[in-house]
Amino acid sequence: MNDQRLLLRAVACPLPLAECVSLRGARRAGPPPVSPTEPVTVQRVVSSRGGFQVVGQKIQIGRVHARKILEVTVDDTHITIHDNGEPLRIVPRTTTQEITRIKSTAHTKKRKIG
């Protein structure tokens, strides 16, 4: 079993309390998961206009990087954008939203470039 449990998202219980009590084989939950304290690295695809969005914050990186897949490191106070391991820009983080997507959906789409 994995000893480290990370909280990515909280979901409300779909059952009313009266039904939760009568569940067969129910057991108490383990220790609560912890939020990640270290920076999280995600991937984003830059739009044709040179921007992308991460944790609800829109970031412009420039048309030079259009359609590139960039690595973005998100910590509590800053967002760092990397291209092939080389830092391009450091932006102060202005939102408190949690990271919900690690990879953008554009990785799986086949696009025509040209």
C-alpha positions as CSV (number, residue, x, y, z in Angstrom):
1,M,0.0,0.0,0.0
2,N,1.0,3.6,-0.6
3,D,1.9,5.3,2.7
4,Q,1.7,8.8,1.2
5,R,-1.8,9.9,0.5
6,L,-2.2,13.3,-1.2
7,L,-5.4,15.3,-1.3
8,L,-6.1,16.3,-4.9
9,R,-9.9,17.1,-4.6
10,A,-12.6,16.7,-2.0
11,V,-16.0,15.2,-3.1
12,A,-19.1,15.3,-1.0
13,C,-20.6,12.0,0.1
14,P,-23.6,11.1,-2.1
15,L,-25.4,9.2,0.7
16,P,-27.4,10.7,3.5
17,L,-26.1,10.2,7.0
18,A,-28.9,7.7,7.9
19,E,-27.8,5.4,5.0
20,C,-24.1,5.7,5.8
21,V,-24.7,4.3,9.3
22,S,-26.4,1.2,8.0
23,L,-23.8,0.2,5.4
24,R,-22.5,-3.4,5.7
25,G,-18.8,-3.8,6.2
26,A,-18.2,-0.1,6.6
27,R,-15.1,1.0,8.5
28,R,-13.7,4.2,9.7
29,A,-11.5,6.2,7.4
30,G,-7.7,6.1,7.7
31,P,-5.6,9.2,8.5
32,P,-6.7,12.3,6.5
33,P,-4.7,12.9,3.4
34,V,-2.2,15.8,3.4
35,S,-1.9,18.6,0.8
36,P,1.3,18.5,-1.1
37,T,3.8,21.0,0.3
38,E,6.4,20.7,-2.4
39,P,6.1,22.3,-5.8
40,V,4.0,20.4,-8.4
41,T,5.1,20.2,-12.1
42,V,2.4,20.2,-14.7
43,Q,2.4,20.4,-18.5
44,R,0.5,22.9,-20.6
45,V,0.2,23.5,-24.3
46,V,0.6,27.2,-25.4
47,S,-2.2,28.5,-27.5
48,S,-1.7,30.0,-30.9
49,R,-1.9,33.4,-29.3
50,G,0.9,32.6,-26.9
51,G,-0.9,32.0,-23.7
52,F,-2.1,29.2,-21.4
53,Q,-3.9,28.8,-18.1
54,V,-2.9,27.0,-14.9
55,V,-4.6,27.0,-11.5
56,G,-7.1,29.5,-12.8
57,Q,-4.5,32.1,-13.7
58,K,-3.9,33.2,-17.3
59,I,-0.3,33.6,-18.3
60,Q,1.1,35.1,-21.6
61,I,4.4,33.6,-22.7
62,G,4.5,34.9,-26.3
63,R,3.7,33.7,-29.8
64,V,7.2,32.4,-30.2
65,H,6.2,29.5,-28.0
66,A,2.8,28.8,-29.7
67,R,1.8,25.1,-29.8
68,K,4.7,24.1,-27.6
69,I,4.3,21.8,-24.6
70,L,5.9,23.6,-21.6
71,E,6.5,22.4,-18.1
72,V,5.1,24.6,-15.4
73,T,6.2,24.3,-11.7
74,V,3.5,25.6,-9.3
75,D,4.4,26.4,-5.7
76,D,2.6,28.5,-3.0
77,T,3.9,31.9,-4.2
78,H,5.3,31.5,-7.7
79,I,4.7,29.8,-11.1
80,T,7.8,29.0,-13.1
81,I,7.6,28.1,-16.8
82,H,10.3,25.8,-18.3
83,D,11.1,24.9,-21.8
84,N,13.3,21.8,-22.1
85,G,14.5,22.3,-18.5
86,E,15.4,26.0,-19.1
87,P,13.4,28.5,-17.1
88,L,11.6,31.0,-19.3
89,R,9.7,33.1,-16.9
90,I,8.7,33.3,-13.2
91,V,5.3,34.7,-12.4
92,P,3.9,35.5,-9.0
93,R,0.9,33.3,-8.1
94,T,-2.3,35.3,-7.6
95,T,-4.8,32.5,-7.1
96,T,-5.4,30.0,-4.4
97,Q,-7.0,27.3,-6.6
98,E,-5.8,23.7,-6.4
99,I,-4.2,21.9,-9.3
100,T,-6.8,19.6,-11.0
101,R,-5.1,18.7,-14.2
102,I,-1.5,17.5,-14.6
103,K,-1.5,17.2,-18.4
104,S,-3.7,19.2,-20.7
105,T,-6.0,17.4,-23.1
106,A,-4.1,18.6,-26.2
107,H,-1.5,15.9,-25.6
108,T,-3.9,13.3,-26.8
109,K,-5.5,15.1,-29.8
110,K,-4.0,14.8,-33.2
111,R,-3.8,18.3,-34.7
112,K,-2.9,19.4,-38.1
113,I,-0.2,22.0,-38.0
114,G,0.5,23.8,-41.2
